[in-house]
């Protein structure tokens, strides 16, 4: 229940951010979502949620880059942000889709095989 509430809050915050800032999805993020759409056969609702999550994570990463010049601290912040991706995606994808996502995560995130 806590995970569902956390996801709902994150999605609401990200949707507000996206709507208010008129943020367009960048090429890297669009590639992640396209590869997931093509390989996992996600619904349009799932795709919308994945795009919101991906944009939100990119915004968090950009904020982290701007907040410090300490490379070790930046690496730690980036890893924490990236570690949240799986739990956010888990709440959007079916169990079978999530299993396939985990198996092909390197491909989805980088466009290359694991």
Secondary structure, DSSP 4 states (H G I P E B T S, - for coil): -HHHHHHHHHHHHHHHHHHHHTPPPPHHHHHHHHHHHHHH---HHHHHHHHHHHHHHHHHHHHHHHH---HHHHHHHHHHHHHHHHHHHHTTS-HHHHHHHHHTHHHHHHSS--
